[in-house]
Structure formats: C-alpha cells, structure tokens
Amino acid sequence: MSEAAFTTSVLGWHDFYLAAAGASAALLGLLFVGVSINLAAITGKERVDLRAKAGLAFTNLVYVLSISLIMLIANPAPQGLGLPIGAIAALGLVRVASRLIAVLRAHGIRGQRGTFRRMGWTVVADLVLGYVAVALLTSGDARVIVFVTASMFILLIGAADVAWEMLVQVSEDHAT
C-alpha cells in the first residue's frame, strides 16, 4: 500500500477517533467522580477486587483515549501507528496480568467469575491491538485499522461495565 493510500485510509477514520477521544475523556472524568465519592470503600485493605476493577476501567479508558490521539496524528505512517499501538497492547496485557494476580492472592479463584470475564474482554482487545501493531509494522496495510475500532469498542464497553459493576458493589456494601 502506498504512503498516500495509507494516509488517506487512516484519515477516513478521523471523525470516529475524534468522537472516541471525547467519549473516553468524558467517561474518564465520570469515573474519577464515582471513585472519589466512594474512595474510602474502594481503598479499604480488603477491597483489592474493587481497586482492580477501578484500575481496569481507568486504564481501558486511558488506552482508548491514547489510541484515539495516536490515530489523529497528522500524516500517519504504518510504523508511527504500529509501534505505539503495540506498546499499548503489551502494557495492557501486563496490567491485566498484575491485577489478576492481585485479585487471586486476595480472594482466591472462587467467586471471581465476573472479574475474570471482565478482564478477559480487555485481554481480547489487547491481543487484537497486538495483531494490528504487527500487521502495520510488517505489511503497512491500513485495512487492519478496522480491528483497532473493534478493540476500542471492547475497551469502552468493558470500562463502562466494570465501572458500573464496581459502583453497584460499593453501593450494596454501603447498604449492608
């Protein structure tokens, strides 16, 4: 794929990434408000699971914002997109693994099905981003950008799901 065709193809997604950046920034702000209102409940020593959920929602939204800003760079090149997307994918996998280990150490494997499912979606998104990074770096084919879009939807929906679950859990804990 020629450089001009690559740039034209990526720039066709401009409005989507602009909207995704705005949505993720707004949701990130709402997450900060929700966490700060319930800070005492989330930071309790025994609430590793709530901190893991808050951290997962936070990083998912930061990754969506970061990827959106990367995709909005003027005159993109395959390497200029592939390297940072690959770094985000690798960092995302490491972060999920560390959160999973922390939750398992604190609570064991029982009763963590929902946590595993929520983290699993983030792993899927990170693996897809890794594939996109490799494809961009090896072939420079902009057609793989559609997979970035799919990953961003997974990360956004996952962040909203995790944040909602966390806030419901905090609310239920306050009620009891």
Secondary structure, DSSP 8 states (H G I E B T S, - for coil): --HHHHHHHHHTTHHHHHHHHHHHHHHHHHHHHHHHHTHHHHSSTT-HHHHHHHHHHHHHHHHHHHHHHHHTSSS--HHHHHHHHHHHHHHHHHHHHHHHHHHHHHH-STT-HHHHHHHHHHHHHHHHHHHHHHHHHHT--GGGHHHHHHHHHHHHHHHHHHHHHHHHHHHHHHH-
